[in-house]
Amino acid sequence: MSLATGLGVSLATSLPGGWALKDGRLPPGTALLGLGSNLGERRERLRRAVDALQEAGLEVLASSCTYDTDPVGEVIEQPSFLNACLLVRTDLEALELLDTVKRLERELGRTRDEVRHGPRAIDIDLLLVGDRELEHPRLKLPHAQLPRRRFVLIPALELDFGLRLPDGTSLADALAGLSLEEGVRWAGPPLALAGAPAPR
């Protein structure tokens, strides 16, 4: 179900293992990840990222639908992206999780010589890690762009419309305050998870 057709529906309330928000915040041991690609078979790249995360030991609890999104940032003249968000369970600390996703990005075809904000095979971004706030030379939590980009907020809120930043900021309110100029279009059902039937 897309946000456009199911506003306010929480997928997280029916997830396995007793997963639940705490006053809108992610509980310890969970994380919100953002996936993106604008090269080649984009959905297949996102699907392979889900598989790689699970093979690396993360439990992927849920995937949002996928969305075709306009490029933003420093390079506008490039193909549109396919984006999705994932809820995962992990025992890794934030920087360990960062190391894991950066390794997976490399294994999935991302190269060091990419132009900033330019075309890329795969992005795996740490958006939220529990209710952790972190300022580190390698990582800022929550992700600085989380409350500022529709292509992140729409799939994130599809997973749970009650999501909040660690400081209590409502992501739904953040989305409501953004311009509609940044194009975000429903593109397909949630990404299939290991052990789950493929969505139709």
Beta strands, then each sheet from edge to edge (+ up, - down):
strand 1: 30-37
strand 2: 59-63
strand 3: 66-69
strand 4: 81-89
strand 5: 123-129
strand 6: 134-136
strand 7: 139-141
strand 8: 184-188
sheet 1: 2+ 4- 1+ 5-
sheet 2: 2+ 4- 3+ 8-
sheet 3: 6+ 7-
end
